[in-house]
Amino acid sequence: MGLFSLFAKPRPANTDNKIAGPTFLEGITAHIDQPKNLHPREWRRKLRTAEGNEWFRIWFYGHQLNGRDPLVVATDAAPVLMYAEDVETGRHILLFDGARHGYSVLFGPSFARDQAEESRPLTHCFSDGYGNNAFRVTLSALYSVDHEMVFPISTGTRNPALKEGRTELNAMKRNAFGAFHVSLINKNGESITVLSEELV
């Protein structure tokens, strides 16, 4: 055993670090055992339905880059929209909406809501270099902003900074993450990052 291994921080048993995570993913995720490089302010889970299904097709609106990780990014017209489709049931699950999710949208100038709905058809289904279009999905949200410092109001009150003004503070904080990532694992066990959004 080397000197550095004596002082190495032990890997956590799973991703249960008491961070609540996004409200729109509640009840459809599961912990990841032995996670690597889990940030103290990171929420990380695998997508899993109540029925236990873990294989999904990924539908998106956006521009897909070429490269080792073929990231989906916003177009000149509109932000990214990404859904997962359960291969067993056909159910569609919202993974990320660049017009609604993240710190910069909740506290800064936002994309027009009606325009976002009309201009972002989910016409693209992701496939990897092997032609696979069904994947296991890993989701990560990083909470890099201290919301109490930026927007100091008491828990349970309404948030006037939100465009609709109806979201309670706790829910707002859970959806105002500073970064969001979606990684896919194909049937060969290879990981592919398809979404990496910096939202501060």
N, C-alpha and C positions, 0 to 999 in steps of 0.2 A: 504494500500500500504506500503510495507516494505521499509527500508532504502536503501537496495541495488537496488530495482527496480527504485528508483528515479534517480540513476546514471547509470542505464543500458543503453547501446548503443542501439538506436532503430534499428530494423531490416530493411534493405533496401527494397524498394518497389519491386524491381526485380534485376536481375543480370546484368543490364546495368551499369558497372563500367568503361566504356571507354577502356577496354582491348580488342584488336582486335581478339585475339585467333588464332588457327591454320588455315593456308590458305586452307588446304584440307577439312575443315568442313564448309567453307563459303557458305552461302545460303541454308543450310540444317539443321539449328538449330533455336531454339526460346528461348526467355528469360524465366526464371523461376520466378514466383511471390513469394514474401516473402521468399527468400532463408535463410537457417540456416547456421550460421558460415561461411559466405563468406569471404575469405581472401582478403585483399586489392590488392594482386597481382595475384588473381585467376580469370581465365576465366571459367565460368560454364554455360552450356546450356542444354536444352533437345533436342533430335534429332527429327526433324520434316521435312518432305519433302515439296516441293513446293505445292503439292496437299493437304497438311494438314495431311498426314498419320503419326501416332505416334506409331504404333505397328510393332515390328521387331523380326525376328529370328536372333540369333547370331552365326555366323560361325567363327571358329578359328583354327589356328595352334598353338600348344603349349601343355604343360603338365598341367592338371587340378588337383589342390590340393584338399584334403578332408578337410572338416571343415564347420563352419557356413557360411563363405564366401568362396566359392569354387573358389579361384583365379586361373586364367590362367597365367602360367609363362613360361619362355623360356625353351626349351629342351637343352640337352647337344650339340645338333647339330646346332641349329638355334634359333634366337629370335622370339618373339610372333608376329603373324599376326592375325588381327581381323577385320571382316566385319559384317555389319548389312544387313539383307535381308528384304526389305519392304514386309510385308505379303500380301498387296493388289496388288502390281505390279510385285514383284519378283526382283526388282532392288537391286543390291548390292552396298553398301556404305562403303568405307574404314573408319574404326574407328581408327586404330592404326597399325603402322608398326615399329617394333623394329629395323629394318635395316635402316630406313630412318628418323625417328622422334625422337626428343629429343636432349638436349644439348650434351650429351656424344657422340652421333653418329655424330653430325655435327662438333664437335671440337676434337674428339678423334679417336682412331683406330676404324674403322667401319667394319661391317660384309660384306663379298664380295657380291656385288650386284647381279651378275649372279647366284651365289650359293644360295642366298636367294630366288630368284625366283623359282629355280628348286626344292628346298628341303622342301618347306612349303605348302603342299596341304591343302585346307580347308575342311577336312574330318569330323570335329567334330561340331555338332550343340548343343548348350548349352540348357539344360533343368533343371528346379529346382526340389526340392524334391517332388513336387506335380505332376510332369510330364508336367508342362507348358513349352512350347517352344516359346511363343510369349510374348514380353515385351515392356514396355516403357523404353527409354534409357536416362540416364543422363551422361554428359561428363564434365570432369574437367581437366584443364591444369593450372599448377602453374608455374609462371615465377619468379623463385627464384634467377636468375643470372642477374647481371647488365652487359648487353652485351657491352655497351659503354666502360666500364672499362676493360673488358676482350679482346675486339677486337675493338679498336678505329679507325674506318674508317668512312668517311663521308657518309651520307645517299645517296642512289642511285648508289653507285659504286658496282662493282662486288666483291664477297667474295672469295679470293683465298684459304681460309681454307676448303671450301667445295670440296668434291671429284670430282664433275662434273664441278665446277667453273662457273656455269651459274645462280645461284640463287642470286637475288639482296638482299642487306642487310636487307631491311624491311621484306621480306618474310622469310629470314633465322631466324630473331629474333622471328617471330611469331611461327615458327616450332621448335625452340630451347628451349622448355620448360624444366623445371627441374623435373617435375613430371606429370604423366597423370593417370587419374582414369576413369573407366567405371562402372557405377552402373545401375542395372536393377530393374524395378518395375513390379511385376507380377499382374495378374488380381485381386488378393486379397489385393493389395496395399502394399505388403511387398517388402522391398528393399534388393537387393543382390549385393555386390561388386564383380565383376568378373575380373577386371584388376586394379592393383595398382603398377605402375612402377615408381621407383626412377631413374632419368636419369641424375644426376649430378655426 
